[in-house]
Amino acid sequence: MTVNELELKVKELIISNYGSLKNFTEKINMPWSTLDSILKRGFANSNITNVLKITKELQIDSESLVDGSIVSLANNLSTVNALAAHFDGDEYTPDELEEINRFADFVRNRRK
């Protein structure tokens, strides 16, 4: 996904979930002009604090976003919980489960 396509997808995601960019910026306590600038020049060229505010509220993975894809953390969380249900006791730490989930995402993405 190109920079412009990625930012357009994020913009569409914001509008579909918050009705407008203004509503979203109010929710994350960010000036509208800052979000507008990020969407125009790209996430990779933006302040990390602002990127994290956006990705946290949208529940998307910030590392994947900077790498050019949108990965929902909401889906990852349910996957981690599903994975955790298949393991007995404290076999894996939350960090290890997250790593297992990333690997599962990697394997699923190879199918595409």
FIKOLZA-1660 file (N, C-alpha, C; in steps of 0.1 Angstrom, whole numbers, plus 5000, padded with zeros to 4 digits):
% residues 112
   i   px   py   pz ch aa at
   1 5009 4988 5000  A  M  N
   1 5000 5000 5000  A  M CA
   1 5009 5012 5000  A  M  C
   2 5006 5022 4991  A  T  N
   2 5014 5034 4991  A  T CA
   2 5011 5043 5002  A  T  C
   3 5019 5053 5004  A  V  N
   3 5017 5063 5015  A  V CA
   3 5003 5069 5014  A  V  C
   4 5000 5074 5002  A  N  N
   4 4987 5081 5000  A  N CA
   4 4975 5071 5003  A  N  C
   5 4977 5059 4998  A  E  N
   5 4966 5049 5000  A  E CA
   5 4964 5046 5015  A  E  C
   6 4975 5044 5022  A  L  N
   6 4975 5041 5036  A  L CA
   6 4968 5052 5044  A  L  C
   7 4972 5064 5042  A  E  N
   7 4966 5076 5049  A  E CA
   7 4951 5077 5045  A  E  C
   8 4948 5075 5032  A  L  N
   8 4934 5075 5028  A  L CA
   8 4925 5064 5035  A  L  C
   9 4931 5052 5037  A  K  N
   9 4924 5042 5044  A  K CA
   9 4922 5046 5059  A  K  C
  10 4932 5051 5065  A  V  N
  10 4931 5056 5079  A  V CA
  10 4920 5067 5080  A  V  C
  11 4920 5076 5071  A  K  N
  11 4910 5087 5071  A  K CA
  11 4896 5081 5070  A  K  C
  12 4895 5071 5061  A  E  N
  12 4881 5064 5059  A  E CA
  12 4877 5057 5072  A  E  C
  13 4887 5051 5078  A  L  N
  13 4885 5044 5091  A  L CA
  13 4880 5054 5102  A  L  C
  14 4887 5065 5102  A  I  N
  14 4883 5075 5112  A  I CA
  14 4869 5080 5110  A  I  C
  15 4866 5084 5097  A  I  N
  15 4853 5089 5094  A  I CA
  15 4842 5079 5096  A  I  C
  16 4845 5066 5093  A  S  N
  16 4834 5056 5095  A  S CA
  16 4832 5053 5110  A  S  C
  17 4842 5055 5118  A  N  N
  17 4840 5053 5133  A  N CA
  17 4836 5065 5141  A  N  C
  18 4840 5077 5136  A  Y  N
  18 4838 5089 5144  A  Y CA
  18 4830 5100 5137  A  Y  C
  19 4826 5097 5125  A  G  N
  19 4818 5107 5118  A  G CA
  19 4825 5118 5111  A  G  C
  20 4836 5122 5116  A  S  N
  20 4844 5133 5110  A  S CA
  20 4858 5133 5117  A  S  C
  21 4868 5139 5110  A  L  N
  21 4881 5140 5115  A  L CA
  21 4881 5149 5127  A  L  C
  22 4872 5159 5127  A  K  N
  22 4871 5168 5139  A  K CA
  22 4867 5161 5151  A  K  C
  23 4857 5152 5150  A  N  N
  23 4852 5145 5162  A  N CA
  23 4864 5136 5167  A  N  C
  24 4871 5130 5158  A  F  N
  24 4882 5121 5162  A  F CA
  24 4893 5129 5169  A  F  C
  25 4897 5141 5164  A  T  N
  25 4907 5149 5170  A  T CA
  25 4903 5153 5184  A  T  C
  26 4890 5156 5185  A  E  N
  26 4886 5160 5199  A  E CA
  26 4887 5148 5208  A  E  C
  27 4884 5136 5203  A  K  N
  27 4884 5124 5212  A  K CA
  27 4899 5122 5216  A  K  C
  28 4908 5124 5208  A  I  N
  28 4922 5121 5211  A  I CA
  28 4930 5133 5216  A  I  C
  29 4923 5144 5217  A  N  N
  29 4929 5157 5222  A  N CA
  29 4941 5161 5213  A  N  C
  30 4939 5162 5200  A  M  N
  30 4949 5166 5190  A  M CA
  30 4943 5177 5181  A  M  C
  31 4951 5187 5178  A  P  N
  31 4946 5197 5169  A  P CA
  31 4942 5191 5156  A  P  C
  32 4931 5196 5150  A  W  N
  32 4927 5191 5137  A  W CA
  32 4939 5192 5126  A  W  C
  33 4945 5204 5127  A  S  N
  33 4956 5207 5117  A  S CA
  33 4967 5197 5118  A  S  C
  34 4970 5191 5130  A  T  N
  34 4980 5181 5132  A  T CA
  34 4977 5168 5125  A  T  C
  35 4964 5164 5127  A  L  N
  35 4959 5152 5120  A  L CA
  35 4959 5154 5105  A  L  C
  36 4955 5165 5101  A  D  N
  36 4954 5168 5086  A  D CA
  36 4968 5167 5080  A  D  C
  37 4978 5173 5087  A  S  N
  37 4992 5173 5083  A  S CA
  37 4997 5158 5082  A  S  C
  38 4994 5150 5092  A  I  N
  38 4999 5136 5092  A  I CA
  38 4993 5129 5081  A  I  C
  39 4980 5131 5078  A  L  N
  39 4973 5124 5067  A  L CA
  39 4978 5128 5053  A  L  C
  40 4984 5140 5053  A  K  N
  40 4989 5145 5040  A  K CA
  40 5004 5141 5038  A  K  C
  41 5012 5141 5048  A  R  N
  41 5026 5139 5046  A  R CA
  41 5031 5124 5050  A  R  C
  42 5021 5117 5056  A  G  N
  42 5024 5103 5060  A  G CA
  42 5028 5101 5074  A  G  C
  43 5025 5089 5079  A  F  N
  43 5028 5085 5092  A  F CA
  43 5042 5083 5095  A  F  C
  44 5050 5079 5086  A  A  N
  44 5064 5076 5088  A  A CA
  44 5072 5089 5090  A  A  C
  45 5066 5101 5086  A  N  N
  45 5073 5114 5088  A  N CA
  45 5067 5121 5100  A  N  C
  46 5059 5115 5108  A  S  N
  46 5052 5121 5119  A  S CA
  46 5058 5119 5133  A  S  C
  47 5054 5127 5142  A  N  N
  47 5058 5126 5156  A  N CA
  47 5053 5113 5162  A  N  C
  48 5061 5105 5168  A  I  N
  48 5057 5092 5173  A  I CA
  48 5045 5093 5183  A  I  C
  49 5045 5103 5191  A  T  N
  49 5035 5105 5201  A  T CA
  49 5021 5106 5194  A  T  C
  50 5021 5114 5184  A  N  N
  50 5009 5116 5176  A  N CA
  50 5004 5103 5169  A  N  C
  51 5014 5096 5164  A  V  N
  51 5010 5083 5157  A  V CA
  51 5004 5074 5167  A  V  C
  52 5010 5073 5179  A  L  N
  52 5005 5064 5190  A  L CA
  52 4992 5068 5195  A  L  C
  53 4989 5081 5195  A  K  N
  53 4975 5086 5199  A  K CA
  53 4965 5081 5189  A  K  C
  54 4968 5082 5176  A  I  N
  54 4959 5078 5166  A  I CA
  54 4957 5063 5166  A  I  C
  55 4968 5055 5166  A  T  N
  55 4967 5041 5165  A  T CA
  55 4961 5035 5178  A  T  C
  56 4963 5041 5189  A  K  N
  56 4957 5036 5202  A  K CA
  56 4942 5037 5201  A  K  C
  57 4937 5049 5197  A  E  N
  57 4923 5051 5196  A  E CA
  57 4916 5043 5186  A  E  C
  58 4923 5041 5174  A  L  N
  58 4917 5033 5164  A  L CA
  58 4919 5018 5166  A  L  C
  59 4927 5014 5176  A  Q  N
  59 4930 5000 5179  A  Q CA
  59 4937 4993 5168  A  Q  C
  60 4947 5000 5162  A  I  N
  60 4955 4994 5151  A  I CA
  60 4969 4994 5155  A  I  C
  61 4977 4985 5150  A  D  N
  61 4991 4983 5153  A  D CA
  61 4999 4994 5147  A  D  C
  62 5006 5001 5156  A  S  N
  62 5014 5012 5151  A  S CA
  62 5026 5008 5142  A  S  C
  63 5032 4997 5146  A  E  N
  63 5044 4992 5138  A  E CA
  63 5040 4988 5124  A  E  C
  64 5028 4981 5123  A  S  N
  64 5023 4977 5110  A  S CA
  64 5020 4989 5102  A  S  C
  65 5014 4999 5108  A  L  N
  65 5010 5011 5101  A  L CA
  65 5022 5018 5095  A  L  C
  66 5033 5019 5103  A  V  N
  66 5045 5025 5097  A  V CA
  66 5051 5017 5086  A  V  C
  67 5049 5004 5087  A  D  N
  67 5053 4994 5076  A  D CA
  67 5044 4994 5064  A  D  C
  68 5033 5001 5065  A  G  N
  68 5024 5003 5053  A  G CA
  68 5012 4994 5053  A  G  C
  69 5008 4989 5065  A  S  N
  69 4995 4981 5065  A  S CA
  69 4988 4985 5078  A  S  C
  70 4975 4982 5077  A  I  N
  70 4966 4984 5088  A  I CA
  70 4962 4971 5094  A  I  C
  71 4966 4969 5107  A  V  N
  71 4963 4956 5114  A  V CA
  71 4956 4960 5126  A  V  C
  72 4944 4954 5128  A  S  N
  72 4935 4957 5139  A  S CA
  72 4940 4950 5152  A  S  C
  73 4942 4957 5162  A  L  N
  73 4946 4951 5175  A  L CA
  73 4934 4944 5181  A  L  C
  74 4922 4949 5178  A  A  N
  74 4910 4942 5184  A  A CA
  74 4910 4928 5179  A  A  C
  75 4913 4925 5166  A  N  N
  75 4913 4912 5161  A  N CA
  75 4925 4904 5168  A  N  C
  76 4936 4911 5169  A  N  N
  76 4948 4904 5176  A  N CA
  76 4945 4900 5190  A  N  C
  77 4938 4909 5197  A  L  N
  77 4935 4906 5211  A  L CA
  77 4926 4894 5212  A  L  C
  78 4916 4893 5203  A  S  N
  78 4908 4881 5204  A  S CA
  78 4915 4868 5200  A  S  C
  79 4925 4870 5190  A  T  N
  79 4933 4859 5186  A  T CA
  79 4942 4854 5198  A  T  C
  80 4948 4864 5205  A  V  N
  80 4956 4861 5216  A  V CA
  80 4948 4854 5227  A  V  C
  81 4936 4859 5230  A  N  N
  81 4927 4852 5239  A  N CA
  81 4924 4838 5235  A  N  C
  82 4921 4836 5222  A  A  N
  82 4918 4823 5217  A  A CA
  82 4930 4814 5218  A  A  C
  83 4942 4819 5215  A  L  N
  83 4954 4811 5217  A  L CA
  83 4956 4808 5231  A  L  C
  84 4954 4817 5240  A  A  N
  84 4956 4815 5254  A  A CA
  84 4947 4804 5260  A  A  C
  85 4935 4803 5254  A  A  N
  85 4926 4793 5259  A  A CA
  85 4930 4779 5255  A  A  C
  86 4939 4778 5245  A  H  N
  86 4944 4765 5241  A  H CA
  86 4956 4760 5249  A  H  C
  87 4961 4768 5258  A  F  N
  87 4973 4765 5266  A  F CA
  87 4969 4763 5280  A  F  C
  88 4975 4754 5287  A  D  N
  88 4972 4751 5301  A  D CA
  88 4980 4760 5310  A  D  C
  89 4974 4766 5320  A  G  N
  89 4981 4774 5330  A  G CA
  89 4989 4786 5325  A  G  C
  90 5000 4788 5330  A  D  N
  90 5008 4800 5327  A  D CA
  90 5020 4796 5318  A  D  C
  91 5017 4788 5308  A  E  N
  91 5027 4782 5299  A  E CA
  91 5034 4793 5291  A  E  C
  92 5027 4804 5287  A  Y  N
  92 5033 4815 5280  A  Y CA
  92 5030 4828 5286  A  Y  C
  93 5039 4837 5285  A  T  N
  93 5037 4851 5291  A  T CA
  93 5029 4858 5281  A  T  C
  94 5023 4870 5285  A  P  N
  94 5016 4878 5275  A  P CA
  94 5024 4882 5263  A  P  C
  95 5037 4885 5265  A  D  N
  95 5046 4889 5254  A  D CA
  95 5048 4877 5245  A  D  C
  96 5049 4865 5250  A  E  N
  96 5051 4854 5242  A  E CA
  96 5039 4851 5234  A  E  C
  97 5027 4853 5240  A  L  N
  97 5014 4851 5233  A  L CA
  97 5013 4861 5222  A  L  C
  98 5018 4873 5224  A  E  N
  98 5018 4884 5214  A  E CA
  98 5027 4880 5202  A  E  C
  99 5038 4874 5205  A  E  N
  99 5048 4870 5195  A  E CA
  99 5042 4858 5187  A  E  C
 100 5035 4849 5194  A  I  N
 100 5028 4838 5187  A  I CA
 100 5018 4844 5178  A  I  C
 101 5010 4854 5182  A  N  N
 101 5000 4860 5174  A  N CA
 101 5006 4867 5162  A  N  C
 102 5017 4874 5164  A  R  N
 102 5023 4880 5152  A  R CA
 102 5027 4870 5142  A  R  C
 103 5033 4858 5147  A  F  N
 103 5037 4848 5137  A  F CA
 103 5024 4842 5130  A  F  C
 104 5013 4840 5138  A  A  N
 104 5001 4836 5131  A  A CA
 104 4996 4845 5121  A  A  C
 105 4997 4859 5123  A  D  N
 105 4994 4869 5113  A  D CA
 105 5003 4868 5101  A  D  C
 106 5016 4866 5104  A  F  N
 106 5025 4864 5093  A  F CA
 106 5021 4852 5084  A  F  C
 107 5018 4841 5090  A  V  N
 107 5014 4829 5082  A  V CA
 107 5001 4832 5074  A  V  C
 108 4991 4838 5081  A  R  N
 108 4979 4841 5074  A  R CA
 108 4981 4851 5062  A  R  C
 109 4990 4861 5064  A  N  N
 109 4993 4871 5054  A  N CA
 109 5000 4865 5042  A  N  C
 110 5007 4854 5044  A  R  N
 110 5014 4847 5032  A  R CA
 110 5004 4841 5023  A  R  C
 111 4992 4838 5027  A  R  N
 111 4982 4833 5019  A  R CA
 111 4977 4843 5008  A  R  C
 112 4978 4855 5011  A  K  N
 112 4972 4866 5002  A  K CA
 112 4980 4868 4990  A  K  C
% end
